[in-house]
Amino acid sequence: MSERKELDQVEVGVRFSSGAFTRNIFMHVSEIPKIRKKHKNTGVYVSAYRYENAEDKTNSLLIGDLYIDLDIDDLKDPSVAHMAFEKIRDDAIKVVSFFAAIFHIDESMIHIYYSGQKGIHIIVPYQILGITPMKELNHIFHLVANEVHRMTRYKTVDLRIYDNARLFSLPGGIHPETGRYKIPLTFDELRTLTFDKVKKLAQKPRHIEYTEPRYNTKANRVFRSYIESWEKEKEEKAKRENQRGDRKLNFCPPCIESILNRQCMPGSRNNTAAALTSYFRQRGYSKKKSWNKLQEWNNKYAGLPKRELERTFESIFNRDYVYGCSTLEQLGTCLKNECKIGRNR
């Protein structure tokens, strides 16, 4: 890749009417209208970030708008969609109010979208926050989303979507399942329109002239405080790792072996999922491999709702939390004489 500083590459994905999904389509940002047209403006997704090199995201600088996605996975049944939307709406109003009160952002500059199904997307243009290209922008966004999540009532903010390869449906695109458009809403419409009226609006394309985003000194100051928090978090993590040394396990302790092969009782499922997540990370498994193994265990022995399982997984894996023997003894069968850790103790 050349030394150019423009961040003009994106990744695109497409969801087909059959339910199949494909991604890893890399292109210049100017080519998005072409692929939108190619797929008849239906089921097209684009990365939340622009990159120097979309095919090498790990080493690429990122830039993009701050995004919040609100939805409820457990309420997919159309018969309860109205109830789900009301909860999402309540949280979305609080999110907009949060940015207005804490970041001092004019509500008319905050972009609000109805997803075409029941979710709400809230976008804060990067120009307002004074965001500059950085490699770990997604982690900064995650910190903001965590704080937003804590002040919502129904906890509909999706905290799983802050990897550096996140795809979002295109504004103005058609949802492949409902046939409705992803449309913008004013803050007043978010507060007052019924779900039926929102869905009716989404039957055709819609355009809103948002106030042009302007750099906001106060918003930038608040955003920089999150950057500082992330830097401190990284430093503390590095210190912990240095103090612990190499903590990767090269064997499966008997307590974990027992957990992985028996039914998990209600009341201990979250703690057990957290302990297994910690173990998988200690084994040096990738995030993807760890998540797949946790899902396999959950499907066989626990039955936690997927959204709940994901939240537990993300909170433990991302913070590199380590569970000790005292906790694992309560969750699994401890055989100290057959365990390297137990014998050392």
Buried (B, 14 or more C-beta within 10 A) or exposed (E): EEEEEEBBBBBBBBBEEEEEEEBEBBBEBEBBEEBBEEBEBBBBBBBBBBBBBBEEBEEBBBBBBBBBBBBBBEBEEEEEBBBBBBBBBBBBBBBBEBBBEBBBBBBEBBBBBBBBBBBBBBBBBBBBBBBEBBBBBBBBBBBBBBEBBEEBEBBBBBBBBBEBBBBBBBBBBBBBEBEBBBBBBBBEBBEEBEBEEBBEBBEEEBEEEBEEBEEBEEBBEBBEEBBEBBEEBEEEEEEEEEEEEEEEBEEEBBBBBBBBEEEBEEEBBBBBBBBBBBBBBBBEBEBEEBBEBBBEBBEEBBEBEEBBBBBBBBBBBBEBEBBEBEBBEEBBEBEBEEBEBBEEE
